[in-house]
Amino acid sequence: MMNRMPSRIARAAFLAMTTVIVVATPAAATTVIADAKYKWYYWLAPILMLSFIGLLLQMCGGYIKKVLLPKYRGKRVEE
């Protein structure tokens, strides 16, 4: 099982890079669609940023609580 780990990490990294490229591609078309019809509301950006940071913190906290603390306290980790 340990020899499969690098391929899983490589696959996850490739998937992440592909996702970023696919999602960022429409940003190159901003000069084409920069019209009053497609206005971005800038007040929404801080809300989205804070909610994303909150989501990341919750995921990290849940991982620490459910996996790392029981592992180092000698309890069984449920999978």
The 8 nearest C-alpha neighbors of each residue, nearest first, counted from 0:
[[1, 2, 3, 4, 5, 7, 6, 8],
 [0, 2, 3, 4, 5, 6, 7, 8],
 [1, 3, 0, 4, 5, 6, 7, 8],
 [4, 2, 1, 6, 0, 5, 7, 8],
 [3, 5, 7, 1, 6, 2, 8, 0],
 [6, 4, 8, 7, 3, 9, 2, 1],
 [5, 7, 9, 8, 4, 3, 10, 2],
 [8, 6, 10, 4, 5, 9, 11, 3],
 [7, 9, 5, 11, 10, 6, 12, 4],
 [10, 8, 6, 12, 7, 11, 5, 13],
 [9, 11, 7, 13, 8, 12, 6, 14],
 [12, 10, 14, 8, 13, 9, 7, 15],
 [13, 11, 9, 15, 14, 10, 8, 16],
 [12, 14, 10, 16, 15, 11, 17, 9],
 [13, 15, 11, 17, 12, 16, 18, 10],
 [14, 16, 12, 18, 13, 17, 11, 19],
 [17, 15, 19, 13, 18, 14, 12, 20],
 [18, 16, 14, 20, 19, 15, 13, 21],
 [17, 19, 15, 21, 16, 20, 22, 14],
 [20, 18, 16, 22, 17, 21, 23, 15],
 [19, 21, 17, 23, 18, 22, 24, 16],
 [22, 20, 18, 24, 19, 23, 17, 25],
 [21, 23, 19, 20, 24, 18, 25, 26],
 [24, 22, 20, 26, 21, 25, 19, 27],
 [23, 25, 26, 21, 22, 27, 20, 28],
 [26, 24, 27, 28, 23, 22, 29, 21],
 [27, 25, 24, 28, 23, 29, 22, 30],
 [28, 26, 25, 29, 24, 30, 23, 31],
 [27, 29, 26, 31, 25, 30, 32, 24],
 [30, 28, 32, 31, 33, 26, 27, 25],
 [31, 29, 33, 28, 32, 27, 34, 26],
 [30, 32, 29, 28, 33, 34, 27, 26],
 [31, 33, 29, 34, 30, 28, 37, 36],
 [34, 32, 30, 29, 31, 37, 35, 38],
 [33, 35, 36, 37, 32, 38, 31, 30],
 [36, 34, 37, 38, 33, 32, 39, 40],
 [35, 37, 34, 38, 33, 32, 39, 40],
 [38, 36, 35, 34, 33, 39, 32, 29],
 [39, 37, 35, 36, 40, 34, 33, 41],
 [40, 38, 41, 37, 43, 42, 44, 35],
 [39, 41, 42, 43, 38, 44, 37, 45],
 [40, 42, 43, 44, 39, 45, 38, 46],
 [41, 43, 40, 44, 45, 46, 39, 47],
 [42, 44, 41, 46, 45, 40, 47, 39],
 [43, 45, 47, 46, 41, 42, 48, 40],
 [46, 44, 48, 47, 43, 49, 42, 41],
 [47, 45, 49, 43, 44, 48, 50, 42],
 [46, 48, 50, 44, 45, 49, 51, 43],
 [47, 49, 45, 51, 46, 50, 44, 52],
 [50, 48, 52, 46, 51, 47, 45, 53],
 [49, 51, 53, 47, 52, 48, 46, 54],
 [52, 50, 54, 48, 53, 49, 47, 55],
 [51, 53, 49, 55, 54, 50, 56, 48],
 [54, 52, 50, 56, 51, 55, 49, 57],
 [53, 55, 51, 57, 52, 56, 50, 58],
 [54, 56, 52, 58, 53, 57, 59, 51],
 [57, 55, 53, 59, 58, 54, 60, 52],
 [58, 56, 60, 54, 55, 59, 61, 53],
 [57, 59, 55, 61, 56, 60, 62, 54],
 [60, 58, 56, 62, 57, 61, 55, 63],
 [61, 59, 57, 63, 62, 58, 56, 64],
 [60, 62, 64, 58, 63, 59, 65, 57],
 [63, 61, 59, 65, 60, 64, 66, 58],
 [62, 64, 67, 60, 61, 66, 65, 68],
 [65, 63, 61, 62, 68, 66, 60, 67],
 [64, 66, 62, 63, 61, 67, 68, 69],
 [67, 65, 62, 63, 69, 68, 64, 70],
 [66, 68, 63, 70, 69, 71, 64, 65],
 [67, 69, 70, 71, 64, 66, 63, 72],
 [70, 68, 74, 72, 71, 67, 66, 73],
 [71, 69, 67, 68, 73, 72, 74, 66],
 [70, 72, 73, 68, 69, 67, 74, 66],
 [73, 71, 69, 70, 74, 68, 67, 75],
 [72, 74, 71, 70, 69, 75, 68, 76],
 [75, 73, 69, 72, 70, 76, 71, 68],
 [74, 76, 77, 69, 73, 70, 72, 66],
 [77, 75, 69, 66, 70, 78, 74, 65],
 [78, 76, 75, 66, 65, 69, 74, 70],
 [77, 76, 66, 75, 65, 70, 69, 62]]
